[in-house]
Amino acid sequence: MRVSKLALLLLLSIPLSLPAWGQSSPTQDSTQVSNNSSTTKIVEYTLPPEKLQKAHALYIQSTRLLVVDTVYGFLVLLGLLYFGTVAGFRNLAESITQRKWLQGLIVIPLFIVISSMLTIPSDIYHHHLSLAYGLSIQSWSSWWGDWIKNLLVTAVIGTVLLSLLYLMIRRSPKRWWFYGWLICIPVVVFVLFIGPVVIEPLFNKFSPLDQTHPELVGSIEQVVKRGGMAIPHSHMYLMDASTKVTGDNAYVSGFGASKRVVVWDTTAKHLTPAQVMFVFGHEMGHYVLGHIPKFIAFALTVLLIFLYLSYACSGWVLRRWGAKWRIPVFSDWASVPLLVLLLSFFGFIGTPVFNGYSRHIEHQADTYGLEVIHGLVPDPKAVATQSFQILGENWLEYPDEGDFFEWWSENHPIVRKRMRYAQEYDPWAQGKEPEFVKGPPPMGR
């Protein structure tokens, strides 16, 4: 994600869903991959020569884009400050109304729109790469539709949050970072709650899993029963991903009454029933272990730190460059790109922290998935290993991805490590108690 949008993400604090299985998009022969891997013993994550070459090229491209997008994102924000673009938006707003909150309703959306338009070339290139490597089948007209909808959603939520933050900046110049954080909490929780019901359907079609794939419900119910849970069918959904991508994914979304487990239709198509049980078990792990509320608390804590650091640095920055950027005080609407720049900078530094915590909970979900299918499927370690092989191929994940790249940019453990863990984790053989799913496995399996 480009740095120019990272601060808005931090203000939203949490993704609307907790991706768990991996947002992947395979090459066109992924169905054949799943069929073969169900009968082939897999020891290490490998790719056939043609896919290995493509995965390596994509890995190089992704590494370069990570650097380019980050630098470009900072330059966009600095450019908006240097050329006084948002200061011009402020002057326009002041010529229309003297009410500060109405001025914000003019300045903030204009800032979001102009910064998004300046990053369009990068957005286009990312989608071009996805098409070129077979990671997407979404048409350009559909992609533009999603881009516009995403811009509108970002503008609405970003305007609300930034308006509330600047209200606190005006009311309490020395404590705004704390009071603003307090105001962000209910807004973030509300957005997370309505996300599956209001926002996610804007981009994809969802249908009850028991109506679209009733043959999977029986297998999934075994997993639910094994975990001692009661996840109603009304909380299990199938997402029509095949209209845009060719890959497999599943995730947990929502909060409280809106919480749900979502499986992509491509996952149901490409994976065997046993593999789907493992994938669902992984997602149920997020559900059972309370990863979404834990991630909310973690991200909000980090957001509080970032807001304080932004407050601490803002005075020095304004004394040095405020006059050149036409920002008299930090409460002025012209400082919006400065606030976003500061949050982006600290967010950039904190990227390994966010990704490290995400990898931690993904590892826990992998452990839960292995435990909850133990006794339900023959050779659960092989089932998990085969599933990770398919995931890696569908992502075109490079087998020799470096540790630094994983540490900095990956929010999931790399497939190579996940496969090794799946083969090594066996507390039952060692006479030990499983970490999460207690009790003996079902009899007669």
N, C-alpha and C positions, 0 to 999 in steps of 0.2 A: 504494500500500500504506500502510495506516495506520501511524503511528509506533509505536503500542503493540506492533506485530508486527515492526517493522523490526529491532529488536535481535536477535530470534530468527533472523531471516533472515541477519543478519550473522554470527551464531554458526554457522549452517549454511554461511555464506560464499558458496555458489554455488547458483543454481537447479539443479534436477535436470536441466534441459535448457537448451540455448542457443537460445532462439527466434530465428529468423533471418528468416523470410519475413514474420512479423507475425501476431499472434493477432487475427484479424479476424473479423467477423461481418456479412455483408452484408445488404442488404434482399433481399426475396424474389425479385427479378428479376435476380439476379446472373448466372444462366446466360445471359440475354439480353445482359447487358453483355459477357460474354466473346465471344459470337458476333459481336456488332457490332464490337467493338474489333479483332477479327482482320482486318477488312477496311477499317477506317477509319484514315486517317492522323491521328495524334495529335501535337500540338506542345506544348501546355501541359496541365497537370492542371486539369481543370474538372469541374464537376458540373451536371447538369440542375437547373432552378429548384427543383423539389420537394425533391430530395436536398440541394441547397445550403442550403435553409432548415432542413432537419433537421440537417445537419452543423453549421451555425452554432449552433443551439440546443443540440446535444450538446456542442459546444466550450465554450459558456458554462457549461453544467452541469458539465462535467469540471473546468473551472478553479475553479469555486466549491467543488466537492467536494474538490479537492486541498487547498484551504485549510482547509475544515471538518474533513476527516478528520485532517489534521495537528494542528490545534489540539485536536480532541477526543481524539486519541491521547495527547497530552501530559497533558491533563486527567484521563484515566482513570488514568494512572500516578501523577500527583500526588494524585489522590483516594484511591488505594489506600494511599499513604504517609500522607496526612493523617489518614485515618480508622483507620489501624492495622490494616487488613484482613489483610495478610500477617503482621503481628505476632501477630494472633489465630491464624492458621494455625500459626505457630511454637509458640505456647503449647499448642495442641492436640497438635502433634507431640511436644513435650517431655513432655506428660502420658502419651503412649503409649509412648515409648521414649527412652532416653538416648543411643542411638547416632546420631551426627551424620548418617551416610549414610542411615540409615533415616528420619530426620527430613526429609531432602531429598526422599525418595521420596514424602513426604506433602505437603510445602509446595509444591514446584515444580509438580506437576500441578494442585494446587488454584489456584495463581496463574495458570497458563495457561488453565484452564477459566474462572475468574472474569473475566479480562481479555478472553477471547474472547466470553463472554456479554455483556459490557458493550458490545462493538462489533457485536453482532448487528443493531441497527437500521440501521447503515450498510451492513452486508453485504446486508441485505434490500433496501435502497433501490438499491444498485448493480445487483442482479439485476433489480429492477423496471424500472430504466432500460434495461437490456439487452433486456428483453422489449418494452418500450414502443417502442423504436427499431428493433425487428426484428433486434437483434444476438444474440438467443438464442431457442431454441425449447425449452429445457430446462424440464420441468415443475417445480413447486415441490417435489414429493415427491422427485424425483431430485436437485434442488439441495440440499435438506436432507440427503439421504444423503451427497452429496459434502462438505457442510459438516462433518458429523459425522466422516467419514473423515479429512478434513484436520485436524480438531482432534485426533484420536487420533494421527495421524502426528506432528504438531507436539509433542504432549505427550510422546511417547516419545523423539523425538530431542532436544527441548529439555531434558527431564529428564536425559538422559545428559550432554549438554554442560554444562549449568549445574552439575550435581553434580561434574563433573570440575573446572570452574573454581573452585568453592567449596572443593574439596579443596586446590587450590593456594593459595587465599587463606588458608586455615587454616595450611598448612604453611610458606608463605613470604609473609608480609604485604607485604614490599617488592618482591618479584620475581614475584608471582603472575601479573602481566600477561604476562610472557614465558613462564613455564613453562605457564601455561594455554593460551597460544597454541600452544606446541609440542604439547600434548595434543590441541588442536582439529584439527590438520592431518590425522592419520590417520583421525579420526572423519569429517571432512568428505569426505576422499577415498573412504572406505568407503561413505558414504551416496550419493555421486555415482556410485560403481560399481554399487551395487545398485538405484539409482533406476529404471532402465528395466526391470529384471527383477521387482522387488518392489513398488515404490511406484506407478509410472505405471499399471500394469495395474489398480490399485484404482479408478481413475477413468475409464479408457477401455479399449476393446477393440482389440488389435493383431493383425495377421495379416501373413504374408509377402507382400510386394508382388508377387512373381512368381506367386503363387497366385491373388491377387485381381484383378490388372491386368496379365496377361502381355503385353498389347499395348504397355504402357509400358516394359517391361523392355528391349526392343530399342533404343528411343530413348535410354534412360538409359545403356545399355551404350556407346553411341557417345560420350556425354559422359565416361564413366569412362575409356574408351580414349584419348580426346583429351587428357585430363589426365594420362595416364601412370600412372593409379592402378589398384589391384585391390581394389575394394570388393565382397566376395562378396554374393550374393543374400540370404544369411542375415542380412546387416546392413542390409537395406532393408525397411522396414515401412510398412504402411498403417494409419492410425488411424481408427477409426469415430467421426469427429467429428460427422457429420450427425445423430446422435441428440440432440445438445445445442445445436449452433450451426449457422448457415447459411453461415459464412465459410470462408475458405481460409487454410491455414497449412502450414508445414513447418519442421522443426528438426533439429538434431543433438543427440543425447542420449547419456549414458553416458561411460565412460572405459575405455581398454584393451580387454579382451575384450568388454565390454558396450556399446561404442560402436556407435551405429547412426544411420542417417538415416531420419527419419519423415516421411511425406507424409500429409496429411489426405485422407480420401476425397472431401471437397468440392473440394479442389484438383484431384484427378484428374477430377472431373466438370465443373468450371466452366472449366478452362483447356484450350487447344489443346495438342496434343503438343509443338509448338515452345516454347510458354510453359512447359510442365512441364519441358522440358529446361533452360530458363533457371533456373527455380526450383531444380531439382535441382543445377544447376551452382553456384548460390549456396550451397546447403547443402554441396556437396562442397568448396567453398572453405573453409568452416569446418573440415571434416574434414581437408583437405590442409594448411592453414595452421596447424593445431594451436591453434585458438582456445580450445577448452575448457581445456587445460592452462595456456595463457597467462592466461586469465581466472581460473583457480584461483589462480595465483601472484599476480596483481594483487590479487584480492579478499583473499587471506590477508595480503598486505602491508598493505593498508588496515586490515584487522581488527587487526593488531598495533598500528598507530598508534592506533586507537580504544580498544583495551584499555589502552594506556599512558595516554592522555588521561583515561580513566575512573578509573584508579588515581590519577593526579595530582590530580584534582578531588574524589575521594571523601572525603579527609580534611577538606577545608574544608567540604564540604556537611554532613558528620556533626557537626562542631564547631558548626555554626550551627543545624541542625534535627534532629540525631540524637535528642535527648531528646524532642522533641515527637512524633517518628515512632516512638518506642520501639525505636530501633536502637542498642544500646550500642556495637557495633563492626561494622566492615564485613563480617567473617566470619559475622555472625549471619544466619540464614535470613530474617529480616525485611527485610534489605537487598536482596532479589532485585529488587523493583520499582525500587529506586534504581539498581542496576547496569543494568537494562534501560532506565531513563530516560536515564542517561548515554550508553549506546551509541546509543540512539535519537536523542538530541540531536546527537551527532557524525555519526551516519548521515544525519540530515536535512541538516546542513551539507555533508556529502560527497556528497549526491545528484547534483549536477552532475558530479562527478568520475567516479562510477560510470557515469552515463548517457553522459558524453562518451567514455569508453573503449569503451563498448558501441557507440556510433555509429561509432567509428573502425573496429572490427573488422567491423561491418556494411557499411561503405563498402568495405573490402577484399574482402568476400565479393561485393559487387555487381560490383567490378572483375573478380574471378575468374570470376563467372558470365558476364559479357560476353566475356571472353577465351576461355573454354572452349567456348562455342557458336559462336565465329567459324569460319566454314567448314563448319559442320554444318547451319545453318538459313539460309534466305534472309533477308537484312536483319536481322541479330541486334539492331541498335540499335532497330529498330521493334518487334521481339518483346519486348525488355526494357521499352520504353516502354509498350506495350500491357499488359504484365503489371502494371506499376506503376499504371496507370490503374484496372485491375480491383481491385488491392489497395486503392487509395485509396477507391474507391466502396464496397468491402466493409467497410472500416473506418468509413465515413462521415467520413473525415478532411476537416476544413475546409481549403479551398485557401489561405486567408489566415491560417493559424495563425501567431502571432507568434514571433519569434526567441527571446524570453525564455522562452516556454512550451516551445519545443523544447529550449533549453539546459538548462532545469531538469527537465523531466519526461519527455522522449522518449528511449527507449533505441535508437531507430532514426532515421536521417535522415528528415525529412519527405518525403512522396511528391513534392512539387513539386521539391525539389532532386534527388531520385533520378532523376526523369524527365529533368531537364535534363542531368545527368551522363551518363545512358545515351545521350543524343543527341550529346553532345560528345566522349565518349571514343572515339578512333579512332587509336591509335598506328600502325596499318598504313598508313593514308593519309598519315601524316606521315613514313613511313620509319623509325619508331622500333620498338624491341623492346618487346613487351608486358611488363607488370610481373611477372606470375606464370606464365602458360602460355607457355613458350618453344617455339620451333620453328615451322615452316610449318604452315598449316592443311591439312586433308585435301584431296587433289586431287579434282577432278571434282564438287565440290559447288556 
